[in-house]
Amino acid sequence: MDRTESLLTAPADPGVVGPPPPATRPDQEHPPPAARRSPAWTRPALVVLLLATGLLYIWGLGASGWANSFYAAAVQAGSVSWKALFYGSSDAADSITVDKTPASLWLMALSVRVFGLNSWAMLVPQALCGVASVGVLYATVKRWYGPAAGLIAGAVLAVTPVATLMFRFNNPDALLVLLLVAGAYATVRAVEAASTRWIVLVGALVGFGFLTKMLQAFLVIPVFAGVYLLAAPTGLWRRVRQLLLAGLAVVVSAGWWVAIVELVPASARPYIGGSQGNSILELTLGYNGLGRITGDEVGSVGDGGGRPGGGGGGPFGGQTGLLRMFDGEIGGQISWLLPAALILLVAGLLVAGRAARTDRTRAGLLLWGGWLLVTGLIFSFMSGIFHAYYTVALAPAVGALVGIGVTLLWRQRRPLPAGTQETPDGTLADPEGTRRQRWRPLAATATLAGTLAVTVWWAWVLLGRSPDWYPWLRTTVLIAGLAGAALILLVNRLPRRLVPVVLGLGAAAALAGPVAYAVQTAATPHTGSIPTAGPNVAGGFGRGGFPGGRPPGGMELPGGGQIPALPGDGQNGGQAPGFPGGGQNGGQAPGFPGGGRNGAQTPGSPGGGQGRSTGGGMGGLLDTREPSAELRELLEHDSDNYTWVAATVGSNNASGYQLATGDPVMAIGGFNGSDPSPTLAQFQRYVADGEIHYFVGDGGFRANGGSSASQEIAAWVTETFTAQTVDGVTVYDLSTEKDAA
């Protein structure tokens, strides 16, 4: 056996498997010989993979600045206030929380407490989550399928463009992926020996996943539980009891924080952002729960696709359906190797055949295939808010299935050696212990070649969506991949010294597209609330959520309709109904962009001013206002005498001012400006008590229903206080009423 054969066929190291498996019958998977250990190249290859991943995720990380300022502001708040850290408050004075559970904020805020407030201190923990995810995925796949499968799986995860994006960003997805991959590892360990300890750990990890991104973490529960129930080598009722304990672990690890938040009086904690009733349970089951599936999300960004005329996920998620993961916006994020993963899943299950219940080959395929199918189908058909970067949750499963499938088929394609014997279930066991179906080697070889051909064809399609971005790459990938596929068909007839060349050519062709996208993503700063990986593509929204960072006038929405031209777009100049400056029925709302009754406009941003917008657009829904030096000086003046140096509508507007000054800024209405926090009466009381110094009137977004409190507050401010314009931004001094001026 040559070096290449050894690389792809080396089994898992039995020295790390743990307790020995129960005695196997002839119809069970042949265990690897106890004397066989991982090849010498395994550890150096893993080190290279992890170092390369770290370089990809950390190099130039500070270029993205605050990245998503919505979460950056909460990190800043948590770094100076333990209470804000615990609840995930948007500001250190605890007016309102972010609209997610706060575990990812804890990690970043603790780093900032140690290293100070800067983008590196905030984003490096996210990058390290990515490196750890690659390492844990490698370890998980390697246990049952060998080091080559683990390395392939880890490499695919590392260079998936959306993974490169999210492990360099401060959204919750980085920690979520790490926890779920760790949950898969714990599931594998639990299945090996029917371990109560490991299956309970699975529940705890998924529970902490809930504290990271709520119900999305629970999508893998039926898969993890189903695989354990099927394959654990113990009696049925013991498996059921163990799963009940794991379920209890989920409840405890996720529920302790929820219980505290629900039991603490509302007056003693911040408002729960994203809810209409100040309830974390409402947020969990509504806006961030079933509402994401049905599109019925009160207070969300526009109508969901579940409503007549909706397009799925409002204006952001693309059309729902089986092909959603392959469409213009999402395809380049995750789908490069998705067809290969699906093909290899089916082929792997055919290889497993009619194996015993506890067969690990099939169990692993069901684990990763179930993860991919359950999560992918829900993403494809959910009618509420959906963003392309959510698909990072699919990347570990895609990587695992590619690694497992390639190595399984490579072993199957070898000619049957002398001494091969047939087992009672119709499989063939060769002298090295590799079990085979009655597939002819040609069938496995043809499947590998066909999978590569499909992969490079799809890469050719995806690269064609950015025709001006390295156009030569598209043709090169297709030609090299098809040549590699043809050579794979002949690999059993080629000299052994050429086999590594064939494998290298195929791997390079399959990974060239995602690697190029990943490198472009790492080299490009990303800010705003809806980032995407790779270059702008036809049919996609681009890096800031829209090409150029904001929606152009007249842009078509998925499912029909248009976004009308916004102020400053140079197209019609009309006011966008329901957008910044638009009340519930599109009427002008005083105090929203345009700034009160003097109608001051901020050029360069919706409602605009000299204050710089850092990407996203839509009146502060997607972007961050970075105040000028003059405005920052005004906000910081006498700041020690106020609880909040300013208040403004929308969390992203508030975050820009807060990050610039380091002082709490109240985000009226939360992310969308549609939460009843604070009410007009509460705001008036804060002002009367001298707790808020300024009201900045350059933000807001009228969402899908929700509270009108932010509009009422803006109207009251314009009627009661005198406006001044600072660098084009309208500001009201709440310490001096008009009559007293």
FENZILIN-V796841 format. One record per pair of residues at least 12 apart in sequence whose C-alpha atoms are under 7 Angstrom apart, sorted by the first residue. I is the first residue (numbers start at 1). J is the second residue. Records with the same first field share a line. If there is no record, write none. Layout:
BEGIN
I: J  J
END
This chain:
BEGIN
4: 500
7: 148
8: 148  407
9: 407  411
10: 38  146  147
11: 32  145  146  147
12: 38  142  143  144  145  146  147
13: 37  38
14: 34  37
17: 143
19: 193
21: 192  193
26: 423
27: 355  356  423  424  425
28: 355  356  359
29: 359  435
30: 433  435
32: 433
42: 147
46: 151
49: 155
50: 131  135
53: 131  158
54: 131
56: 522
57: 127  164  167  168  522
58: 124  127
61: 120  168
62: 119  120
63: 525
64: 525  526  527
65: 119
66: 119
67: 169  170  526  527  528
68: 170  527  528  529
69: 528  624  652  655  656
70: 651  652  655
71: 170  171
73: 90  91  655  658  659
74: 88  89  90  91
75: 105  108  109
76: 109  117
77: 89  90  91  92
78: 92  109
79: 109  110  112  113
80: 92
85: 106
87: 102
88: 102  105
89: 270
91: 664  665  666
92: 664
93: 643  664
94: 270
95: 270  271  666
96: 270  271  272  273  670
97: 270  271  272  273
98: 273
99: 273  274
100: 213  214
101: 211  212  213  214
102: 211  212
103: 211  212
104: 172  175  212
108: 122  125
123: 168  169  170
126: 167  168  169  170  174
127: 167  168
129: 167  174  175  178
130: 167  174
132: 178
133: 177  178  181
134: 154  157  158
135: 154
136: 181  182
137: 150  153  154  181
138: 150  151  153  154
140: 185
141: 400
144: 360
145: 404
149: 403  404  407
150: 403
152: 403
153: 399  400  402  403
154: 399
156: 399
157: 395  396  399
159: 514  515  518
160: 334  395  514  518
161: 333  334  514  517  518  521  533  534
162: 333  334  389  392  533
163: 392
164: 518  521  522
165: 521  533
172: 212  213
176: 209  212  213
177: 393
179: 205  206  209
180: 206  209
183: 202  205  206
186: 198  199  201  202
187: 199  202  224
191: 228  231  232
192: 232
193: 232  233
194: 232  233  234
196: 242
199: 246
200: 245  246  249
202: 246
203: 246  247  249  250
204: 249  250  253
206: 218  250
207: 250  251  253  254
208: 253  254
210: 254
211: 254
214: 284
215: 284  289
219: 374  375
220: 371
223: 367  370  371
224: 367
225: 243
227: 363  366  367
230: 357
231: 357  358  359  363
232: 358
233: 358
258: 280
262: 279  280
271: 677
273: 670  675
274: 287  670  675
275: 287  675
276: 675  676  706
291: 384
292: 382  383  384  385
293: 382  383  384
294: 306  382  383  384
295: 313  383  384
296: 384
297: 384
298: 704  705  706
299: 674  675  703  704  705  706
300: 672  703  704
301: 314  703  704
302: 314  703  704
303: 704
304: 383  384  385
305: 383  384
306: 383
309: 559  560
310: 559
311: 558  559
312: 383  384
313: 383  384  385  386
314: 384  385
315: 557  558
316: 386  387
317: 385  386  387  388
318: 558
319: 558  559
320: 380  381  382  383
321: 380  381
322: 380
324: 380
325: 380
328: 537  538  539  540
329: 388  539  540  541
330: 388
332: 462
333: 533
334: 391  395
336: 458  459  514
337: 398  455
338: 398
339: 455
340: 402  451  455
341: 398  401  402
343: 451
344: 401  402  405
345: 365  369  401  405
348: 405  408
349: 362  365
351: 436  437
368: 397  400  401
369: 397
371: 397
372: 394  397  398
376: 394
387: 530
388: 532
389: 532
409: 444  448
412: 436  441  444
413: 441  442  444  445
414: 441
415: 441
417: 430
419: 431
445: 488  489
446: 489
449: 485  486  488  489
450: 485
452: 481  485  506  510
453: 481  482  485
455: 510
456: 477  478  481  509  510
457: 478
459: 513
460: 474  477  478
465: 537  538
466: 535  536  537  538
477: 509  512
480: 505  509
481: 506  509  510
484: 502  505  506
485: 506
487: 502
488: 502
517: 534
518: 534
520: 534
521: 533  534
526: 543
527: 544  614  615
528: 544  615  616  622  623
529: 616  622  623
530: 544  545
531: 543  544  545
532: 545
544: 615  616
545: 616
549: 615  616  617
550: 616  617  618
551: 617
552: 565  569
553: 565  566  569  571
564: 576
566: 606
567: 606  607
568: 603  604  605  606
578: 702
579: 618  701  702
580: 592  593  606  618  619  699  700  701  702
581: 593  594
582: 702
583: 702
584: 702
589: 711
590: 714  715  718
591: 697  714  715  718
592: 697  698  699  700  714
593: 606  607  608  619  697  698  699  700
594: 607  698
595: 697  698  730
596: 697  718
597: 718
600: 728  730
601: 728
602: 728  729
605: 617
606: 618  619
607: 619  698
609: 727  728  729
610: 727  728
611: 625  626  627  628  727
612: 625  626  627
613: 625  626
619: 699  700  701
620: 650  652  653  699  700
621: 650  652  671  672  701
622: 652
623: 652
624: 652  653  655  656
625: 653  656  657
626: 656  657
627: 657
631: 726
632: 661
636: 661
642: 690  691  692  693
643: 691  692
644: 664  665  666  691  692  693
645: 663  664  665  692  693  694
646: 665  666  692  693  694  695  696
647: 665  666  667  668  692  694  695  696
648: 666  667  668  695  696  697  699
649: 667  668  669  673  699  700  710
650: 667  668  669  670  671  672  673  699  700
651: 667  670  671
652: 671
653: 699
654: 666  667
668: 710
669: 710
672: 701  703
673: 700  701  702  710
674: 702  703  706  707  708  710
675: 706  707
676: 707  709
679: 709
680: 709  712  713
687: 734
690: 735
692: 734
693: 733  734  735
694: 731  732  733  734
695: 731  732  733  734
696: 730  731  732
697: 730  731
698: 729  730
720: 737  738
721: 733  734  736  737  738
722: 737  738
END
